[in-house]
Amino acid sequence: MKSLFRFFRKSLGRRLLMYFTLLMMIPLAVVGWFIYTVSDTRMCRSALQLSSQIMNNVSMDLDQLFDDADNLISLVVSDSSIQQCIHEQSIQGNDRQELQLQMNQRMKRLSAYYDSINGAYLLLDNNMVAKSRYYAEREQHNMPSGLYQLARNRAGIQWVVSEKGSMLVDNMGDSVLCGVSSLTDTNTGQPCGVVIVEIKLSVIRKMMQVDMGENSNVFLMGTEGDLLVELFNNDKQDLLVKELMQKEAMSNKLKVYENQEFFVLCQRFSADGCAIVGLVYKDFIRADSRKILETILKVAAIAFLINIVVSRLLKTYELQPIEDMMQYVQRVEEGDFSAKMNVSRTDEMGRLSGSMYHMTKHIESLLQTVQKEQERLRWAEFKALQAQINPHFLYNTLDSIKWLVWNGENQKASEMITALTDFFRRVLSQGKDFISIEDEVDHVESYLKIQKIRYRKIFDYTIYVEEGLETCIIPKLLLQPIVENALYHGIKPGEHKGKIRINIVSLDENLVLEVRDDGVGMTVEKQTELVKSIEKSEGTRFESYGMGNINDRIHILAGSEYGISIISDLGIGTSVSIRLPRTLGGEIDNV
């Protein structure tokens, strides 16, 4: 989110594109969503009404079929001829065969009134079978275990599916739906067998063959919520419908239950409690709504593309003056005040461009004036810092001469005065502020000779200058204050004779002047304190005064990236390095 915010924040053109897009897409999205929601609601309602009407029609057809089955069973049970045969069912031999033939003829005649019924059968307690069709009786009945006793002793019709064909006769394997009901002897009032009516599943599926959309399905459910017939086999749908039938109380009116993926329409249609269930997927119902949504999305995509094209055209015209001003300001920022800016428009943007151009020229004039004043101030500061060094040197040197005179070493005092004369001749340098490295080395060596006379037993020194660097020009009086600190604060407090090494080398395009001693060194805390005092030399302690002065002069001349760095280890020694550009002297000479 932050990266996206930065992406738009960096460009006015991008923000204009975002504003135009929001102004166009938000109303379009609101209107599109409203149209989609309203159309989806109305289409779902219409599709559900149509599906409900279809289910009502299927329910009426099946209700008529089941009424025929119920009527046929009632007709068989109450038929006097059938009852007469039941009374005589105990006879044996040829009379039994004659009796069974009479019952078959009667069953055939009764079934002739109901064309939708595939067959009607009687199964008596003595295993006598009467049938309305001429199919041969099976050698072994395939009636489910317990069904006979259940239907014989219970009121109502028990509906079961026989996928392998009729339970009593060999009807060539046509799957049937069997309705089994109790047969009662009117003389005794006791059940004596069952009546079985069979309806071909193909007939039922033909009635259920309706189109309610892709993957839709129609189910015929029994009284206990068991699945009797379905239009298409689908285990997932079967499980869902069974759970719904067992959980919900079905009524004779069509009910609609909604699932995340589909609608379920349920209705009981027979006195026995059988129900018709339809399953309709929402994806099919909302197919037209999705087409409307796709159309809205296409319109939104076209509007977005148009918005991009228009925004780019507006950006080209409206933001071009801003682009020109940005390029002009960038060149001015880089120091190119000679840059030109074309002002071709007369509107607000054109007037702003003209004002900016005139303001820049005025700023250029002011900068030139300020630059001259700053240059004068910079040299004045440099001269002041340069002047501050000389009394410090003189004080220390005269202090050494005084010490020699007090000790009666007049010859050494004379040598020191001679060295001091040479020292000040190089300090003055005929009024120059920049001298060669060779002169700077001679100057510090004069100082070391003076100090060697006084401290001949406590230190030695060496000086190394990389070949070719002798003629490089640097600010004078850089090394002497650092050598003085090395002697007084590094070597002198030690208990053994020390050594001061002066190395002048080149590193890349820079010069490095290093003063190293093997004296007492410093703790980390003292080193940190010294570095801070050098960086802010005003009001510092005396021992960092000279190095602070040097650091300030280098910053004035070369910038804050150059200056003094210190490395010190307690008991090992200290190394002080001065880094400055190799071309500094040449740049100063040209000023």
ZAKOLTI-814530 format. One record per residue: x, y, z of N, C-alpha, C in turn. Coordinates in steps of 0.05 Angstrom, whole numbers, plus 5000, padded with zeros to 4 digits. Layout:
// residues N
XYZXYZXYZ ...
// end
This chain:
// residues 591
501749765000500050005000501750255000 503950255016505750485017507150524990 507950304977509250334951507350444930 504750374932502750474913502350774919 502350854944502051134951504451294940 506851194944509251334933509151354903 508051144889507951144860506251384850 503951434863502251654854503251924865 504551924888505452174900507652304884 509152154869511452254855510752394829 508252364820507652474793504852594793 504652844784502052974782500352834760 501752754739500252614717498952354727 500452204744499251954754496952014773 497152234788494852304806492452384790 492852544768490652624751489352374739 490952184730489851934720488251794741 489251784766487751654787485151804793 485252074793482852224798480752184777 481552194751479652154730478451874731 480251684737479351404738477251364760 477851484784475951454806473251594799 473451834788470951984781469351834760 470651684743469151534722468351264732 470151124746469550844752467750804776 467850984796466150954820463250974813 462351194798459451194791458750954773 460550884754459950664736459750404752 461450364772461350124789458850114805 457950344816455550354832453150294815 452950424792450650374774450650084764 453049994756453249714746452449514767 453349564792452649374814449649384819 448449614818445649644822444049494801 444949534775443549394753443849094756 446249004763446748714765445148604788 445048744811443548644834440548624828 439448834816436548834810435948614790 437548604769436948404748437348114759 439448084776439847814787437547734805 436447924821434247854839431747784822 431147944802428747894786429047644770 431347594759431747344743431647104761 432747114784432546894803429646834811 428147054816425347014823423846894800 424346994775422846884752423646594747 426246534750427146254745425946074766 425846164792424645994813421645954808 420346164799417446134793417045924771 418745944750418545754728419145464738 421245444754421945174765419745074783 418545254798416345164816413945064799 413345204777411145114760411744844748 414244814740415044554728414744334749 415644384774415444184795412444124802 410844334801407944284806406744104785 407544144760406543974738407443684742 410043654748411043384753409643254777 409143414798407743314821404943214814 403543374797400843304790400843044774 402743014755402942764739403442524757 405442554775406042324792403742274812 402442484821400242454839397942284826 397542344800395542194786396341894783 398941854778399941584775399641424801 400441554823400241424849397341384858 395541574849392741534855391641294840 392541254815391741014800392540764815 395040764825396040524839394340484864 393840694879392240674903389440574898 388240684876385540604868385440304860 387440224845387539944837387739764861 389439834880389739664904387039654919 385739884922383139884936381139724921 381139734894379339584877379739284881 382339194881382938914885382138814912 382738974933382138884960379038864964 377539034952374639034957373038864936 374438754916373038604895371938344907 369338294902368038064914369137804902 369837804876370837554864373537484877 375237694881377737634894377337534922 375437644936374837564964373837274964 372237204943371136934942373436734938 375336804921377636634916379336604941 379536824956381136814981379836615001 377136615001375836425020376336145012 376936094986377235814977380235744973 382035904983384935864978386035614990 384435485008385535245021385134995004 383635004982383134774966385734694953 385834434944388334324933387734194906 389934114892389633964867388734134844 387034004826386134144802384434384809 382934354831381234584839383034824846 385334784858387135004865388135144840 388734984819389735104794387435264781 385035144782382735294771382235554786 382535544813382135784829384235994822 386735914819388936104812388436234785 387336064766386736174739384536384741 382536334757380336524761381436794772 383236764792384337004804386037154784 387537014767389137154746387337304727 385137174719383337304700382137554713 381437534739380237764752382237994756 384737924762386738124765387338274739 387238114717387738234691385438424684 383038344690380738514683380738774700 381438744725381538994742383739184733 386139064726388339234717387939374691 386039264675385539384649384539674650 383539754673382540024676384840234680 387240134685389440314692391840244674 392040394652394240334632396940404643 397140584662399740674672400940464691 399340274700400340074719401439844702 403939774707405139564691404139284698 403439244724402438984732401438994761 399438814766398338784793398438494801 399138444827399538164836398438134864 397637874869396837794896398837584906 399737614930401437414943400137344969 399037094971397637004995399536875015 398436835039400136715060401036435052 399436295036400136025028401936015003 403136254996404836294973403436274946 400736264946399336274921399636554909 400136564883400536814868398436854847 397237094847395437164825396637404811 396537404784397937614769396137714746 396637964739395038084717396438064690 398937974691400437944666401037654662 401837584636402337304629405237224633 406737394647409537324652409637074670 411736924666412036684682412936754711 411836604729412536654757415436574762 416836744778419636684784419736424802 421836274798422136034815422636114844 423936344847424436444874423936744875 422136824891421437114892423737274902 424037524892426337694901425337924918 423137874932422138084950424038124973 424638374980426538425002425638295028 427538205044426938065069425438255087 423238155098421638305117419538485105 419638525078417738705066414938585067 414738325062412138195062410738235089 412038175110410838195137410238495144 412038675135411638955141409139055127 408838995101406539095086403938945094 404138685101401738525108400538635134 402238715152401138785179400939095184 401339255163401239545167399439665146 398039865154396240005136397840185118 396740245095398140415076399840245056 400940385037402540265016405540305022 407040085020409940095022411140104994 412740314988413840344961416840264962 417540084944420339994942421039984912 423640014906424639994879425939724875 425139594853426339334845427839384819 430439424821432039474798432339234779 432038994791432338754775429838654762 427638814763425138734751423038664772 420838544764418638484782419638284803 418338314827419138144849418037864847 415737834832414337574831414637444804 414637594782414737474755417137564740 417737414719420037484703419137674681 419437934685418438124665420738234648 422638074642424938134625426838334637 426738364664428738534678428038834677 425638914669424939194669424739294698 426239494705426239604733423439724738 422439674763419839764770419839884798 417740054802417140144829414739994839 415139854862413039674872411639804896 408939804895407339884917406139634930 406739584955405839344969403939424991 401439304991399439375011398239125022 397039145046395838905059393238825045 392838555044390438435034388938315057 386438395061384938305084382638125076 382137915091379837735087377437865100 375437935083373138085094371437915113 371637655111370137485129371237485157 373937475159375237455185376337725194 376637905175377838165182380838145187 382037925180384937885185386437895159 388937995159390538005135391237715127 391137675101391737405090393737415068 394937655062396837675040397337965034 398538015010399138285002398338324973 397738574966397238654939399638814929 400638754906403038884895402239004868 402839264865402539404839405339494831 405839474805408539544795408239754773 410039954775410140174755412940174744 413240174718415840184706417340444713 419840414721421440654727421740834703 421740714679421940874654419641064651 417240964660414841134659415141374679 416041304703416441514723418541714714 420841624704422941804695422041974671 420341864655419242024633417642264643 416042204664414542424676416442634690 418642534700420542704714422442834695 422342774670424242874650423543164644 424643344660424143634656426843774655 426944004643429444154641429344394659 430844384681431044614699433944724700 435444664680438144774679440244554680 442644634674444944454674445444334702 445844064703446343924728443943914746 441644014738439243994755438343704757 436743644777435943364781433143364795 431743144791429043104803429142834817 428042834841428042594858425242524867 424742264868422242154880423042034906 421842134928422642054955420341904968 421041694984419041534998418041675024 416341535038415241655062417241695084 419341535085421341555106423741715097 423441865076425742015065427641855049 426941605042428641445027428341514997 430541484982430541554954429441324938 427241374922426041174905427141194877 426841424865427641464836428941734834 431041744817432242004811432742014781 432642264770432942294742435842234733 437842334748440642284742442042194768 443842004765445341904788447442104796 447342184822449242364833449342324863 451442194872451642114901451542364919 452942574911452942814928450142934931 448742944909446043054910444142864926 444542604922442942414937443142454967 445642484977446142525005444842785015 445042995000443943255008440943235010 439643114990436743094990435742925013 437042705018436242525040436442675067 438642825071438942975096436743185098 436043305076433943515077431243395083 430543165071428043035076427742935105 429942855116429842755144429742985164 430643215156430843445174428343625172 427343665149425143855144422443705143 420343835151417643715150416343795123 416043605105414943665079411843705082 410843875064407943925064406943895036 404243915033403043885006403444134989 404544345001405144584986408144584979 408844694956411644704947413244884965 415444784975417244944992419944964977 421245194982423945244969425945274991 428145114990430345135009432745224994 434245415005436545524992439145425004 440945344986443645254994445645454981 448145424988450145604977450445574947 449945334937450345284909447745254893 445545184907443145124892440645164908 438345144895435645154908434544864907 433044794929431744534930428744584933 427144474915424244514915422944244923 421344244944420244004956417144024958 415743794953412843784956411943494959 410243444978408943184981406443184963 405942964949403842954930401842724933 402442534951400542304954399842274983 397542124986396642075013398641905028 400241745014402241575027404641725037 404841975029407142135039409542145021 409242044996411442074977411842364969 414242434962414842714956416442734930 416142954916417743014893419643244901 422243214894424343404902425843484877 426043744872427643844850430044004859 432243964846434744104854435644274830 435844544834436544734813438944884821 441044884804443545024811443245324806 444445474824444245774822445845874798 447945734790449545824767447745834742 445945634739444245634716442245864718 441045894741439046114745440346384739 442846414747444246674745445846694719 445446514700446946534675446546794661 443946884659443347134646444547374662 444447344689445547564705448547584701 449847354698452747364693453347494666 451647454646452047584620451747884623 449847964639449548254644452048364658 453048204678455448294692457848304673 458048104656460248114636460048354618 457648424610457248664594458048914609 457248934634458049164651461049174653 462348954657465248944660466649034634 465548944611466649024586466349324582 464049434589463649724587465649864605 466049764630467949884648470749874637 471549654624474149624613474549824590 472449854573472650044551472850334562 471250384583471350654595474050704608 475250504619477950534631480050594610 479850454588481750504566481450784555 478850864551478351134541479451344561 479051284587480151464608483151494606 484551264601487451274599488351444576 486951404552487651554528487151854533 484751924544484152204548486052324569 486752174590488552274611491252334599 492252164581494852204569494852454551 492552484536492352724519492352974537 490752974559490653204577493453244590 494753024597497353064609499353194589 499253104564501053214544500553524541 498053604542497553894537497754054563 496453954584496354114609498854104626 500253874625502553844642505253904628 505153944602507654004588509154244599 507654474604509054704616510354634643 509054464659510254384684512754214680 512654034660515053874653517354054644 516654264628518754454619519954594643 518254684661519254824685520954644702 520154384705521654204721524454164709 524654134682527254094669528954344672 527654584670529054834673530154854701 528454804721529254824749531554624755 531354384743533454184748536154284738 536154404714538654504703539654734720 537854904729538755124747539755014773 538554804784539454674808542254564805 542854464781545554364776547554584771 546654844771548455064768548555194741 546855094722546755204695544655424693 545555674699543755894698543456004670 544955894651544655974623542455834608 541055654622538855504609536655694601 535355624579533055784569530455624573 528255764576525655644579523755784560 522555614542520655724523517955774536 516856014533514256084544512456144520 510755944513509155974488506156004494 505355974520502555994526501956244542 499456344540498756594554496856544577 496256294584494456244606496056254632 494756154654496056154680498756014680 498955784666501455634666503555784651 502855924629504756084615505756314632 504056454646504856674663506656574686 505956334697507656224718510456164707 510656054683513255984671514856234667 513656454657515056704654516056824680 514356814700515256914726517556754738 517456494734519656324744522256384730 522156434704524556494689525856754698 524156964702525257224711526257204740 524957044756525857014784528556874785 528856674767531356524766533756704759 533256884740535357074732536057254755 534057344770534657514793536257354814 535457104818536956934837539856894829 540256864802542956834792544757074799 543557314796545057564803545657574832 543657494849544157504878546257294886 546257054874548156854880550956934874 551257064851553957164844555057354865 553257534874554057724895554757574921 553057394929553457244954556057074952 556556964928558956794924561456954928 561557194918563857364921564257434951 562057504965562257564993563157325009 562157085003562956845017565856775012 566856824988569656774982571456954999 570657205001572257395017572157305046 569757215056569457125084571056875089 571156685069572656435072575656495075 576656675059579456735061580156885087 578157055095578657195121578756995144 576956795144577056595165579556435164 580456365140582956205137585356355148 585456615141587656785150587656805181 585256825192584956845221585956585235 585156355224586156105235589056065232 590156155209593056135204594556305225 593456535230594856715249594756605277 592756455284592456345311594656145318 595856015297597855815302600555925312 601356155301604056245305604656305334 603056435350603656485379603956215394 602456025386602555755399605355635395 606355645370609055535364611155685379 610955955378612956115390613156065420 610956045433610855995462612355735469 611755515455613055265461616055275456 616855405434619655405427621255575447 620255815453621655985472621755855499 619755695506619855545531622155345531 622755225508624955035506627655185509 627855415496630355565497630855655526 628755745539628955825567630055605584 629055365579629955125594632855075591 633855105566636755055560638455265574 637555515572639155735585639355685615 637155605627637155555656639055335663 639455155645641254925650644054985641 644655225631647355295624648255175598 646555075582647354955556647155165535 649055355535648955575518649355495488 651155305484651555215456649055095444 647754935459645154815449643055025447 643055225465641155435463641655595437 644255635430644855775406643955615382 644355355382643355185360640355195358 639155205381636155205381635155475370 636555695377635755955366636155965336 638355835327638855815297636555665284 635955435297633655275286631055425287 630655585308628255745311628155965289 630456075283630556275261629756145235 630855905229630155765205627155685205 626255615229623355535232621555765225 622156015236620356235230620656335202 623056305190623356375162621556215145 621155955151619355785135616455835143 615955915168613255985176612256225161 613956425159613156665144612756605115 614556455103614356365075613756595056 614956825062614557055045611557125042 609957075063607157145063605356945050 606456715042604856505028603356345049 600856265041599256085059599455795050 600555755027600855475016603755435008 604855215017607655155010607754865000 610054794990610454524980610754325003 610354074998610753865018613753875027 615553925009618353935016618954155037 617754395033618054605053616754535079 614354415078612954335102614654125118 615953945104617653745117620053885130 621354075115623554225127622754375152 620354485151619354635173618954465198 617654225194617254055218619853935227 621753885208624353785216625853985233 625554255227626754465243625654445271 623054405273621754385299622854135314 623153905300624153665313627053695323 628653845307631353895315631454055341 629554255343629454415367628754235391 626654065387625753895409627853665415 629353585394631253375398633553475417 634153735414636253845432635253825461 632753885465631653885492631153595502 630053425485629153155493630752945478 633452975477635052795461634952505471 634352475497634452205508631752055507 629552205499626952065502625652005475 626752105452625452035427627352055403 626751915382627951935356625751985336 626452045311624352085291625352005264 623451935246624051885218621952025201 622752095177620952235158621052085131 618752005121618651875094616652025077 617652105052615952235033615952075007 613551984998613351834974614451994950 615951854934617351984911615252114893 615752364886614052514868612052694882 612052684909610152844924611453104935 614053134931615453354943614353624934 613453634909612653894897609653944901 608153764913605253804917604854034936 602854204931602354444947600154384968 600754454993598854415015598754655032 596654695050596754915069599054865089 600455085096602755055114601855015143 603754915159603354875187601254665193 601454425178599654205183600854005202 603453945198604753725212605753805240 606754055243608054135268606254105293 603754205292602054165316601553875323 601353705303600853425309603353295320 605653365309608253255320608553345348 607853595354608053705381606353545401 603853475392602053315409603153035413 604352915392605452655394607752645414 609352865414611652875433610752915461 608953115466608253195493606253005506 604452895490602252725501602552425495 604452355477604852075471607551965481 609752105473612452005480613252085509 612852335515613952445541612852305565 610152245566609152105590610051815593 611351705572612151425573614651375589 615251125594617551055611619950955594 619650945568621850855550622151055527 624451035514624951215491623051145468 621851355458619851315437620851395410 619151365391619851435363617451555350 617951765335615851905319616451855289 614451755275614751695246612851875231 613952015211612352185194612352065166 609951995155609651875129607852035112 608652105088607052255069606752085044 604351995038603851815015601351915000 600951794976598551854960596651614962 594051664963592051454964589751534945 589551384923587651464902588351744892 586451934895586952214886587452394910 588152274933588452424957591352404968 592052594985594552585000593952505029 595652335040595352255068597952325083 597752495103600052575120599552445147 601352255154600952105178603152165198 602452205223604352235245603752005265 605751825268605351595285607351595307 606551525332608351495354607851235369 609851135383609450885398609350945428 608051165435607851255462605751115478 604551265497602751145517599951085505 599251215483596551165471594351285488 591851205481589551315494587451095498 585751145518583450965522581351035500 579450855498577350905478575651155486 575251185512573651415520575151675515 577751685520579251925515579551985485 579851765469579951805440577351925430 575051825440572451925431572152215439 573052285463572852565473574652745455 577052645448578852805431577652855404 576552655392575352685365573052885366 571352875387569253065389570253355392 572453385408573553645413574853765387 575953585371577153675345574953765326 572753615325570553675307569253935315 569253995341568054245351570254385368 572054525355574554615368574054855386 571854995384571355225400571055145430 572655265447572455215476573554955484 575254825468576354555475578854585493 579754365503582154365520584654435503 586754505517589154605504590354405485 590454135494591853945478590553885451 588053955447586753905421586454165405 587554385416587154645403588454645375 591054555374592554555348591154385327 590454135335589153955315586354055307 584954175326582354295318582654515298 584854675302585454895283585954785255 587554575254588254445228585654335215 584054195231581554075220579754295209 579554525223577854745213578854855187 581554895185582654995160582154815136 582454545141581954355119579054365110 577254375130574354385123573754635107 574954865114574455105099575355085070 577754955066578954945040577954715023 577454485035576854245019574054125024 572754195046570154075052570353895076 567953825087567853665111568553375108 568653275082569452995078572452945082 573953165084576853145089577453235117 579853175127580553265154582253055169 582053065195583752905213582352655222 583752425223582752185235584752075254 583851945276585651855298585151565304 587351415306587251135315589251105338 588351005361590050985384589350735400 591450605411591150375429592750435454 591550405477592850455502595250275506 597650405511600150255515601550185489 600350235466601550155440602350405425 600650615424601350855409598950975395 599551195381597451345368598351415339 596351405321596751485293594751695286 595751935277594052155268594452195239 592352185223592552215194590952455184 592252595165590852825153590352745123 587852755115587152695087586152945074 587253005051586353245036586853185006 585353324988585653274960588353344949 589353184930592053234919592053484902 589753564891589653794874588954054889 588954044915588054274931589854524925 592354484925594154714920593754834893 593254664872592754764845590254924844 588054834858585554974859585855234873 587355244894587755494909589255704892 591255604878592855784861591255924840 589155784831587455904810585356094820 584956104847582856274858583656574856 
// end
